[in-house]
């Protein structure tokens, strides 16, 4: 999300940079930091001031996390496609579904196409809050238990491949309902972490007279379904597959350094889709995105969706590779440059503003 509470952030950074954790001397250190797409100028300026004036880092680079993702070997995410670790697709579309929102970002030759970037105002925080409201209405009052409900969401929820069929299954009695799960809430005396309890061999539930148990039934898939149908909770936005198509249709052939037509460009994007962010860990998420896209995409295009082993740390791994490359030094802003030119030098080096994107934005 957008960084607004700098006092809390400074406390976090103080701890991270301290001798007990990283033992970091900012004056001898170069920093790589990520920000959301379309970060506000005032927030960007606060980044610059905090890093150079408060901590006095030697130099730093600020970029978006999806760009760091494509520094990895994204071709290796597609199991049936031969690839070389040194090769990367010319066109990649990254779907970053995280805590605060979901971004769809097309890249051409390693550059984000900002006019085609789309955002859905749904992330893990909204899903957790929605689950809290449902559970508090149906079972226990969990409105003050955000951490616990986030654990419930991550343990129990999945993306349905057939929403209506799963709803019908949930109408069955306990014995014939494979979707129904018992989640035993932590009591913080005997157990500090909740867990899913298996049913008895006959499909019956255990006696929970001394425990607090959540019966997770259709909640398991109706909550993640919001990513695909925001209108379920009254949001006037399209779901992830539809917005992917919208982003691809908004790409411009002029961004390519060699001649290409609209059809070729769109086909390349449909064949190189990468899913990252915490919501990508929902079971069935990748399959549902691919399934829905196959219906929406033109029939002549091959739809390929890849997901890394750990979609949460994928940007961090890409950042490690970027920091070890010669390009990292080229994109750094030093403290001396900042003291001479102010935040304008950061805007110039971090803003991708070499004219191509500016012209398309007008």
Buried (B, 14 or more C-beta within 10 A) or exposed (E): EEBEEBEEBEEEBEEEBEEEEEEBEBEEBBBBEBBBBEBEEEBBBBBBBBBBEEBEBBBBBBBBBBBBBBBBBBBBBBEEEEBEEEEBBBBBBBBBBBBBBBBBBBBBEEBBBBBBBBBBEBBBBBBBBBBBBBBBEEBEEBEEBEEBBBBBBEBBBBBBEEBEEBBEBBEEEBEEBEBBBBBBBBEEEEEEEBEEBEBEEEEEBEEEEEBBBBBBBBBBBBBBBBBBBBEBBEBEBBBBBBBBBBBBEBBBBEBBEEEBEEEEBBBBBBBBBBBBBBBBBBEBBBEBBBBBBBEBBEEEBEBBBBBBEEBBEBBBBBBBEBBEEEEBEEBBBBBEBBEEEBBEBBBEBBEBEEEBBEEBEE
